[in-house]
Amino acid sequence: MSVLTTSSSSRTLKIGVVGFGPFGQFLAKTMIKQGHILQATSRSDHSQLCHHLGISFFREEREFIEADNDVILICTSILSLSQVLNNLPLHFLKRPTLIAEVLSVKEHPRNVLLQVVPEDMDLLCTHPMFGPESGKNGWQDLTFVYDKVRIRDEATCSSFLHIFQSEGCKMLEMSCEEHDKIAARSQFLTHTIGRTLSEMEIESTSMNTKGFETLVQLKESSVSDSFDLFSGLFIYNRFAMKELQNLELALEKVKQKLQQKMEEQSSNESKL
């Protein structure tokens, strides 16, 4: 694991976004603000929004691929990644291009990209550890994880990373495997507990403690993300199942300790 601290040279990039949902739109607004030229394609028709933002929108994927982008940025859901990439006519790319992705798991997209993307294209796996809500007031001190899976054009890669570095992100370079191992606990476990609290239908009360307020906030932040995202964190992170099992075991241990204490207390009281 390493932290990018040196200043990176930057140039204006032509960036093609695949999947122009809320997260793709969120990233695009900052990229446009920085002066980059954006183009987009998506299953849904976002042509009016793109026109408003000054982005070229392509309904035809081949036209998008042939639009001479420096970077193609994959912003699809985890569940649809394989289908989307297999449908992209990447062999029509006119020149070597940086293919980057921003999914919340890393080993799965890396493996799919290595299988699907032509060998002469560069690959960068990234995970901005923030979104439209947590990053609405800027990206200063928010974490951006990346892995240079296959990079030969260092200048283009550096310019793309500079988008996040220049906004004040904490830049962390680590392998896709290490990312998923850590994220299984820090991200998937958080979402799992939040979803569990949602199933319990916890709500704010008239006598909240600070701790309970934190639980309510965790529940609300977890369910604000789609269930597809949550299930993708489980299905495509090979370390997630172990964390789920650990959570189940830990809850059972706590339950057993409480029952044991209750039995001891009951026994003590019966002797009085």
C-alpha positions in Angstrom: 0.0 0.0 0.0 1.3 3.5 -0.9 0.1 7.0 -0.7 0.4 9.3 -3.7 1.8 12.6 -2.3 3.8 14.0 -5.2 2.3 16.6 -7.5 1.2 15.1 -10.8 1.4 16.9 -14.1 -2.0 17.2 -15.8 -3.5 17.8 -19.2 -7.1 18.2 -20.5 -8.5 14.7 -21.1 -11.3 13.5 -23.3 -13.2 11.1 -21.0 -16.0 8.8 -22.1 -18.3 7.7 -19.3 -20.1 4.3 -19.6 -23.1 4.3 -17.3 -24.4 7.8 -16.6 -26.4 7.1 -13.5 -26.2 9.1 -10.3 -22.5 8.2 -9.5 -21.4 8.9 -13.1 -23.2 12.2 -13.1 -21.6 13.1 -9.7 -18.0 12.4 -11.0 -18.7 14.1 -14.4 -19.7 17.5 -12.8 -16.3 17.8 -11.1 -14.4 16.7 -14.2 -16.2 19.3 -16.3 -15.5 21.9 -13.7 -11.8 21.1 -14.1 -12.0 21.6 -17.9 -12.1 18.0 -19.2 -14.2 17.1 -22.2 -16.8 14.5 -21.4 -18.9 12.1 -23.5 -21.3 9.5 -22.2 -23.3 6.5 -23.1 -25.9 4.6 -21.0 -28.8 2.2 -21.2 -31.1 5.0 -20.2 -31.5 8.2 -22.3 -29.7 11.0 -20.5 -29.4 13.1 -23.6 -31.2 16.1 -22.1 -29.2 16.1 -18.9 -26.0 15.7 -20.9 -26.9 18.6 -23.2 -27.5 20.8 -20.1 -24.1 19.8 -18.7 -22.3 20.2 -21.9 -21.6 16.5 -22.4 -22.0 14.7 -25.8 -24.4 11.7 -25.3 -24.2 8.7 -27.6 -27.1 6.2 -28.0 -25.0 4.0 -30.2 -22.2 2.3 -28.4 -20.0 2.0 -31.5 -20.2 5.7 -32.2 -19.2 6.3 -28.5 -16.2 3.9 -28.8 -15.0 5.6 -32.0 -15.3 9.1 -30.5 -11.5 9.2 -29.8 -11.5 9.3 -25.9 -8.3 9.4 -23.9 -10.1 7.6 -21.1 -13.1 5.3 -21.0 -14.5 5.4 -17.5 -16.8 2.5 -16.5 -19.5 3.6 -14.0 -21.9 0.7 -14.3 -23.3 -1.3 -11.4 -21.3 -4.2 -10.1 -24.1 -6.7 -11.2 -24.2 -5.5 -14.8 -20.5 -5.0 -15.4 -19.8 -8.2 -17.3 -22.8 -7.7 -19.6 -22.0 -4.0 -20.3 -18.3 -4.7 -21.1 -19.1 -7.7 -23.3 -21.6 -5.5 -25.3 -19.0 -2.7 -25.8 -17.3 -3.0 -29.2 -13.9 -2.2 -27.8 -12.1 -3.6 -30.8 -13.3 -0.4 -32.7 -11.1 1.8 -30.4 -9.0 3.8 -32.8 -5.9 3.9 -30.6 -4.6 2.7 -27.2 -6.9 4.1 -24.5 -6.9 4.1 -20.7 -9.9 1.9 -19.5 -10.7 2.9 -15.9 -13.5 1.8 -13.5 -14.9 3.0 -10.2 -16.7 0.0 -8.8 -16.9 -0.7 -5.1 -15.2 -4.1 -5.4 -11.9 -4.5 -7.2 -10.8 -8.1 -8.0 -14.0 -8.8 -10.0 -13.8 -5.8 -12.4 -10.0 -6.3 -12.8 -10.5 -9.9 -13.8 -13.4 -9.0 -16.2 -11.3 -6.2 -17.8 -8.3 -8.5 -18.3 -10.6 -10.9 -20.1 -12.5 -8.5 -22.3 -10.3 -5.4 -23.0 -7.8 -5.7 -25.9 -4.2 -6.2 -24.6 -2.9 -3.0 -26.0 -5.3 -0.9 -23.8 -4.2 0.3 -20.3 -6.2 -0.7 -17.3 -6.8 1.2 -14.0 -9.0 -0.1 -11.2 -10.1 2.6 -8.8 -12.5 3.1 -5.9 -13.5 6.6 -4.9 -14.5 6.0 -1.2 -17.3 8.6 -1.4 -20.4 9.5 -3.3 -23.0 12.1 -4.1 -23.9 12.5 -0.4 -20.5 12.3 1.3 -18.8 14.3 -1.4 -21.5 16.9 -1.9 -19.3 19.6 -0.2 -16.1 18.7 -2.0 -13.6 15.8 -2.0 -11.0 17.2 0.4 -9.5 14.4 2.6 -11.8 11.7 1.1 -10.1 8.5 0.1 -9.4 7.4 -3.5 -8.0 3.9 -3.9 -6.4 2.8 -7.1 -4.4 -0.1 -8.7 -2.4 0.4 -11.9 -3.3 -3.0 -13.3 -1.7 -2.4 -16.8 -0.3 1.0 -17.4 2.1 2.0 -20.2 1.0 5.5 -20.9 2.0 7.0 -17.6 1.1 10.6 -18.7 -2.6 9.8 -19.3 -2.9 7.8 -16.1 -1.2 10.5 -14.1 -3.6 13.1 -15.6 -6.6 11.0 -14.7 -5.4 10.5 -11.1 -4.7 14.2 -10.9 -8.5 14.8 -11.2 -8.9 13.4 -7.7 -5.6 14.5 -6.3 -6.2 18.1 -7.2 -9.6 18.0 -5.4 -7.7 17.1 -2.2 -8.4 13.3 -2.1 -6.3 11.0 0.0 -4.7 8.9 -2.7 -4.0 5.3 -1.8 -2.4 2.8 -4.2 -3.0 -0.8 -3.2 -3.7 -4.1 -5.0 -7.2 -5.1 -5.9 -6.9 -8.1 -3.5 -5.9 -6.0 -0.6 -8.7 -3.5 -1.3 -11.3 -6.2 -1.2 -9.9 -7.8 1.9 -10.1 -4.5 3.8 -13.4 -3.4 2.2 -15.1 -6.7 3.2 -14.8 -5.5 6.8 -14.9 -1.7 6.5 -17.6 -1.4 3.8 -19.6 -4.6 3.5 -19.8 -5.1 7.3 -21.1 -1.5 7.7 -23.7 -2.0 5.0 -24.8 -5.4 6.5 -25.3 -3.9 9.9 -27.2 -0.9 8.4 -29.4 -3.2 6.4 -30.0 -5.4 9.5 -31.1 -2.3 11.4 -33.4 -1.4 8.6 -35.0 -4.9 8.8 -35.6 -4.2 12.5 -37.3 -0.9 11.4 -35.5 1.2 14.0 -36.6 4.8 14.1 -35.6 7.9 16.1 -37.2 8.1 19.5 -38.0 10.8 22.0 -35.2 9.6 24.3 -32.3 8.9 21.8 -28.8 8.4 23.2 -25.9 9.6 21.0 -25.1 5.9 20.3 -28.7 5.2 19.1 -28.6 8.3 16.9 -25.5 6.9 15.3 -27.3 3.6 14.6 -30.3 5.5 13.0 -27.9 7.4 10.8 -26.1 4.2 9.8 -29.4 2.6 8.9 -30.4 5.6 6.8 -27.1 5.9 5.0 -27.1 2.2 4.2 -30.6 2.0 2.7 -29.9 5.2 0.6 -27.7 3.0 -1.6 -29.4 0.5 -3.9 -29.8 -3.2 -2.8 -27.9 -4.0 -6.1 -24.9 -2.2 -4.7 -25.1 -4.1 -1.4 -25.6 -7.5 -3.0 -22.8 -6.8 -5.4 -20.5 -6.1 -2.4 -21.4 -9.6 -1.2 -21.5 -11.6 -4.4 -18.3 -10.2 -6.0 -16.1 -9.8 -3.0 -14.7 -13.2 -2.1 -13.9 -12.0 1.5 -17.4 -10.9 2.3 -18.9 -14.3 3.2 -16.2 -14.8 5.9 -17.1 -11.4 7.4 -20.8 -12.3 7.4 -20.0 -15.6 9.1 -17.9 -13.7 11.7 -20.8 -11.4 12.4 -23.1 -14.3 12.9 -20.7 -16.0 15.3 -20.0 -12.8 17.2 -23.8 -12.2 17.7 -24.2 -15.8 18.9 -21.3 -15.3 21.4 -22.9 -12.2 22.8 -26.2 -13.9 23.1 -24.6 -16.9 24.9 -22.8 -14.5 27.3 -26.0 -12.7 28.1 -27.9 -16.0 28.7 -25.1 -17.2 30.9 -25.2 -14.0 33.0 -29.0 -14.2 33.3 -28.7 -17.8 34.5 -26.1 -16.9 37.1 -28.1 -14.0 38.3 -31.2 -16.1 38.6 -29.3 -18.8 40.5 -27.9 -16.1 42.9 -31.3 -14.7 43.5 -32.9 -18.1 44.2 -30.4 -18.6 47.1 -31.4 -15.5 48.9 
